[in-house]
Amino acid sequence: MKTAATRVFMVRHGATVVSAEDRFAGATDVELSDQGREQAQRLAERLSREKIASVYASPLGRALERAKILAAPHNLEVQTRDALREISHGHWERMTRREVEEKFPDEAAEWGKDPYTFAPKDGESGLAVTARALPVLIELVRNHPGENILVVSHKATIRLLLSSLLGFDPRRYRDNLDQKPAALNIVDFRDAMRARLTLFNDTSHYSETGSAIPAIPEARLSKWWSRVQTQ
């Protein structure tokens, strides 16, 4: 018989009080805005009929608050994982992009060319974020075989995780992948090392009625996904 896939609902936190200011606030603990809370509530309603086994989140306030809103319809407690926090921008934190480009032009240029291996002073590279976040995500998948789990994290962290899981060039994660506030991604795992991206950067819940949640893929897929498993 075929083993059931583990489904990860991977969610970015909603809009924050500094979202519109284009500031670097990776390690800065900012709150959700009223708009961000509304986005979270709408996604909670959209996911309320899904069977969720556990909810995990970054400990930063904007992600934790979002996770609690999403967990409420399922009567679940949110479990935090420090490794899911956002990338730290070091001495760029709280500065606007324009301020960084004016004050640290050399650093900004290096970051623009390769945000995966470069890190501003006292900050993290994309590689460092992947090194801490990916093992935790894989551990969660292994701990929940055949179940649905919800993971609330951040823009850069999610894009780096997806780049690694799907084999994208991580040096271009900022060019190739986006994550809107409150975006929903669905990653289905046949096992801890094989992932399929089923839904990406979806924000249809911004409207009154969000799109239906897609089923776990079953047909017309590669042999490693569709293969029959023996117990």
SULMOWO-V849813 format. One record per residue. N is the residue number from 1. RES is the residue in one small letter. PHI is phi in degrees with one decimal (NA if undefined). PSI is psi as a letter, one per 30 degrees, with the letter a starting at -180 (999 if undefined). BURIAL is 1 if it has 24 or more other ideal C-beta (glycine too) atoms within 12 Angstrom, else 0. Layout:
n->N res->RES phi->PHI psi->PSI burial->BURIAL
n->N res->RES phi->PHI psi->PSI burial->BURIAL
This chain:
n->1 res->m phi->NA psi->l burial->0
n->2 res->k phi->-83.4 psi->k burial->0
n->3 res->t phi->-74.3 psi->k burial->0
n->4 res->a phi->-71.9 psi->k burial->0
n->5 res->a phi->-80.6 psi->l burial->1
n->6 res->t phi->-92.8 psi->k burial->1
n->7 res->r phi->-105.5 psi->k burial->1
n->8 res->v phi->-111.8 psi->j burial->1
n->9 res->f phi->-83.5 psi->j burial->1
n->10 res->m phi->-103.3 psi->j burial->1
n->11 res->v phi->-123.6 psi->k burial->1
n->12 res->r phi->-87.0 psi->k burial->1
n->13 res->h phi->-60.8 psi->l burial->1
n->14 res->g phi->-81.5 psi->a burial->1
n->15 res->a phi->-58.4 psi->k burial->1
n->16 res->t phi->-116.2 psi->l burial->1
n->17 res->v phi->-70.0 psi->f burial->0
n->18 res->v phi->-115.4 psi->g burial->1
n->19 res->s phi->-56.9 psi->e burial->1
n->20 res->a phi->-78.8 psi->f burial->0
n->21 res->e phi->-93.8 psi->f burial->0
n->22 res->d phi->54.2 psi->h burial->0
n->23 res->r phi->-101.7 psi->l burial->0
n->24 res->f phi->-77.4 psi->j burial->1
n->25 res->a phi->-140.2 psi->h burial->1
n->26 res->g phi->-65.2 psi->e burial->1
n->27 res->a phi->-90.5 psi->f burial->1
n->28 res->t phi->-78.6 psi->k burial->1
n->29 res->d phi->-88.5 psi->i burial->1
n->30 res->v phi->-98.9 psi->l burial->1
n->31 res->e phi->-92.2 psi->l burial->1
n->32 res->l phi->-66.0 psi->k burial->1
n->33 res->s phi->-83.7 psi->l burial->1
n->34 res->d phi->-60.3 psi->e burial->0
n->35 res->q phi->-63.3 psi->e burial->0
n->36 res->g phi->-63.8 psi->e burial->1
n->37 res->r phi->-67.9 psi->e burial->1
n->38 res->e phi->-65.4 psi->e burial->0
n->39 res->q phi->-59.9 psi->e burial->1
n->40 res->a phi->-64.2 psi->e burial->1
n->41 res->q phi->-64.7 psi->e burial->1
n->42 res->r phi->-67.8 psi->e burial->1
n->43 res->l phi->-69.4 psi->e burial->1
n->44 res->a phi->-59.1 psi->e burial->1
n->45 res->e phi->-65.7 psi->e burial->0
n->46 res->r phi->-64.8 psi->e burial->1
n->47 res->l phi->-94.2 psi->g burial->1
n->48 res->s phi->-63.8 psi->f burial->0
n->49 res->r phi->-92.1 psi->f burial->0
n->50 res->e phi->-82.1 psi->k burial->1
n->51 res->k phi->-87.6 psi->j burial->0
n->52 res->i phi->-105.2 psi->k burial->1
n->53 res->a phi->-83.6 psi->e burial->1
n->54 res->s phi->-153.9 psi->l burial->1
n->55 res->v phi->-123.9 psi->k burial->1
n->56 res->y phi->-123.3 psi->l burial->1
n->57 res->a phi->-153.4 psi->l burial->1
n->58 res->s phi->-61.0 psi->k burial->1
n->59 res->p phi->-78.1 psi->f burial->1
n->60 res->l phi->-65.6 psi->k burial->1
n->61 res->g phi->-53.6 psi->e burial->1
n->62 res->r phi->-65.6 psi->e burial->1
n->63 res->a phi->-79.3 psi->e burial->1
n->64 res->l phi->-66.0 psi->e burial->1
n->65 res->e phi->-62.9 psi->e burial->1
n->66 res->r phi->-60.8 psi->e burial->1
n->67 res->a phi->-63.0 psi->e burial->1
n->68 res->k phi->-64.2 psi->e burial->1
n->69 res->i phi->-64.7 psi->e burial->1
n->70 res->l phi->-71.7 psi->e burial->1
n->71 res->a phi->-77.8 psi->f burial->1
n->72 res->a phi->-55.7 psi->e burial->0
n->73 res->p phi->-63.8 psi->f burial->0
n->74 res->h phi->-102.8 psi->g burial->1
n->75 res->n phi->55.6 psi->h burial->0
n->76 res->l phi->-113.6 psi->k burial->1
n->77 res->e phi->-86.8 psi->k burial->0
n->78 res->v phi->-82.1 psi->k burial->1
n->79 res->q phi->-105.5 psi->k burial->1
n->80 res->t phi->-90.7 psi->k burial->1
n->81 res->r phi->-134.7 psi->j burial->1
n->82 res->d phi->-58.5 psi->e burial->0
n->83 res->a phi->-65.5 psi->f burial->1
n->84 res->l phi->-88.2 psi->g burial->1
n->85 res->r phi->-67.2 psi->l burial->1
n->86 res->e phi->-78.1 psi->l burial->1
n->87 res->i phi->-59.7 psi->k burial->1
n->88 res->s phi->-90.3 psi->k burial->1
n->89 res->h phi->-97.3 psi->g burial->1
n->90 res->g phi->56.8 psi->b burial->1
n->91 res->h phi->-76.9 psi->g burial->0
n->92 res->w phi->-86.2 psi->f burial->1
n->93 res->e phi->-53.0 psi->k burial->1
n->94 res->r phi->77.4 psi->f burial->0
n->95 res->m phi->-90.2 psi->l burial->1
n->96 res->t phi->-77.1 psi->l burial->0
n->97 res->r phi->-58.9 psi->e burial->0
n->98 res->r phi->-63.9 psi->e burial->0
n->99 res->e phi->-62.4 psi->e burial->0
n->100 res->v phi->-63.2 psi->e burial->1
n->101 res->e phi->-63.6 psi->e burial->0
n->102 res->e phi->-80.8 psi->e burial->0
n->103 res->k phi->-87.7 psi->e burial->0
n->104 res->f phi->-128.8 psi->i burial->1
n->105 res->p phi->-62.0 psi->e burial->0
n->106 res->d phi->-67.9 psi->e burial->0
n->107 res->e phi->-63.1 psi->e burial->1
n->108 res->a phi->-60.9 psi->e burial->1
n->109 res->a phi->-67.2 psi->e burial->0
n->110 res->e phi->-65.4 psi->e burial->0
n->111 res->w phi->-63.4 psi->e burial->1
n->112 res->g phi->-63.5 psi->e burial->0
n->113 res->k phi->-77.5 psi->e burial->0
n->114 res->d phi->-151.1 psi->i burial->0
n->115 res->p phi->-73.8 psi->f burial->1
n->116 res->y phi->-81.5 psi->e burial->1
n->117 res->t phi->-104.4 psi->f burial->0
n->118 res->f phi->-89.1 psi->k burial->1
n->119 res->a phi->-137.2 psi->k burial->1
n->120 res->p phi->-65.8 psi->l burial->1
n->121 res->k phi->-53.0 psi->k burial->0
n->122 res->d phi->68.0 psi->g burial->0
n->123 res->g phi->-108.9 psi->a burial->1
n->124 res->e phi->-117.0 psi->k burial->1
n->125 res->s phi->-87.7 psi->l burial->1
n->126 res->g phi->-61.2 psi->e burial->1
n->127 res->l phi->-61.9 psi->e burial->1
n->128 res->a phi->-64.6 psi->e burial->1
n->129 res->v phi->-65.5 psi->e burial->1
n->130 res->t phi->-60.3 psi->e burial->1
n->131 res->a phi->-63.4 psi->f burial->0
n->132 res->r phi->-93.3 psi->e burial->1
n->133 res->a phi->-86.2 psi->e burial->1
n->134 res->l phi->-63.4 psi->e burial->1
n->135 res->p phi->-59.1 psi->e burial->0
n->136 res->v phi->-69.1 psi->e burial->1
n->137 res->l phi->-61.8 psi->e burial->1
n->138 res->i phi->-61.7 psi->e burial->1
n->139 res->e phi->-62.0 psi->e burial->0
n->140 res->l phi->-63.7 psi->e burial->1
n->141 res->v phi->-61.8 psi->e burial->1
n->142 res->r phi->-65.7 psi->e burial->0
n->143 res->n phi->-79.8 psi->f burial->0
n->144 res->h phi->-130.6 psi->h burial->1
n->145 res->p phi->-62.5 psi->k burial->0
n->146 res->g phi->72.7 psi->g burial->0
n->147 res->e phi->-114.3 psi->l burial->1
n->148 res->n phi->-102.8 psi->k burial->1
n->149 res->i phi->-128.6 psi->l burial->1
n->150 res->l phi->-118.6 psi->k burial->1
n->151 res->v phi->-124.7 psi->k burial->1
n->152 res->v phi->-108.1 psi->k burial->1
n->153 res->s phi->-140.1 psi->b burial->1
n->154 res->h phi->-132.7 psi->l burial->1
n->155 res->k phi->-55.9 psi->e burial->1
n->156 res->a phi->-67.6 psi->e burial->1
n->157 res->t phi->-61.1 psi->e burial->1
n->158 res->i phi->-65.4 psi->e burial->1
n->159 res->r phi->-64.3 psi->e burial->1
n->160 res->l phi->-68.7 psi->e burial->1
n->161 res->l phi->-63.3 psi->e burial->1
n->162 res->l phi->-64.9 psi->e burial->1
n->163 res->s phi->-58.8 psi->e burial->1
n->164 res->s phi->-69.4 psi->e burial->1
n->165 res->l phi->-64.0 psi->e burial->1
n->166 res->l phi->-99.9 psi->f burial->0
n->167 res->g phi->78.9 psi->g burial->0
n->168 res->f phi->-77.6 psi->l burial->0
n->169 res->d phi->-69.8 psi->j burial->0
n->170 res->p phi->-68.8 psi->f burial->1
n->171 res->r phi->-68.3 psi->f burial->0
n->172 res->r phi->-116.2 psi->g burial->0
n->173 res->y phi->-62.3 psi->e burial->1
n->174 res->r phi->-75.3 psi->f burial->1
n->175 res->d phi->-82.5 psi->e burial->0
n->176 res->n phi->-95.0 psi->f burial->0
n->177 res->l phi->-128.5 psi->k burial->1
n->178 res->d phi->-123.4 psi->l burial->0
n->179 res->q phi->-146.1 psi->j burial->1
n->180 res->k phi->-75.0 psi->l burial->1
n->181 res->p phi->-56.1 psi->k burial->1
n->182 res->a phi->69.1 psi->g burial->1
n->183 res->a phi->-66.7 psi->k burial->1
n->184 res->l phi->-107.4 psi->k burial->1
n->185 res->n phi->-121.4 psi->k burial->1
n->186 res->i phi->-124.8 psi->k burial->1
n->187 res->v phi->-119.8 psi->k burial->1
n->188 res->d phi->-104.0 psi->k burial->1
n->189 res->f phi->-112.7 psi->j burial->1
n->190 res->r phi->-74.1 psi->e burial->1
n->191 res->d phi->-150.6 psi->l burial->0
n->192 res->a phi->-65.4 psi->f burial->1
n->193 res->m phi->-107.2 psi->f burial->0
n->194 res->r phi->-126.9 psi->j burial->1
n->195 res->a phi->-122.4 psi->k burial->1
n->196 res->r phi->-127.8 psi->k burial->1
n->197 res->l phi->-82.9 psi->j burial->1
n->198 res->t phi->-98.5 psi->f burial->1
n->199 res->l phi->-146.9 psi->k burial->1
n->200 res->f phi->-135.3 psi->k burial->1
n->201 res->n phi->51.1 psi->h burial->1
n->202 res->d phi->-88.4 psi->k burial->1
n->203 res->t phi->-128.1 psi->g burial->1
n->204 res->s phi->-64.5 psi->f burial->0
n->205 res->h phi->-72.7 psi->f burial->1
n->206 res->y phi->-58.9 psi->e burial->1
n->207 res->s phi->-82.8 psi->l burial->0
n->208 res->e phi->-61.8 psi->e burial->0
n->209 res->t phi->-126.6 psi->j burial->0
n->210 res->g phi->-74.8 psi->l burial->1
n->211 res->s phi->-67.2 psi->l burial->0
n->212 res->a phi->-65.5 psi->k burial->0
n->213 res->i phi->-75.0 psi->k burial->1
n->214 res->p phi->-67.3 psi->k burial->0
n->215 res->a phi->-73.8 psi->l burial->0
n->216 res->i phi->-62.6 psi->k burial->1
n->217 res->p phi->-62.0 psi->k burial->0
n->218 res->e phi->-131.4 psi->e burial->0
n->219 res->a phi->-111.9 psi->l burial->0
n->220 res->r phi->54.6 psi->h burial->0
n->221 res->l phi->-117.6 psi->l burial->0
n->222 res->s phi->-67.0 psi->l burial->0
n->223 res->k phi->-63.5 psi->e burial->0
n->224 res->w phi->-65.3 psi->f burial->0
n->225 res->w phi->-82.1 psi->e burial->1
n->226 res->s phi->-86.9 psi->f burial->0
n->227 res->r phi->-61.5 psi->l burial->0
n->228 res->v phi->-81.5 psi->k burial->0
n->229 res->q phi->-101.6 psi->k burial->0
n->230 res->t phi->-104.3 psi->k burial->0
n->231 res->q phi->-87.5 psi->999 burial->0
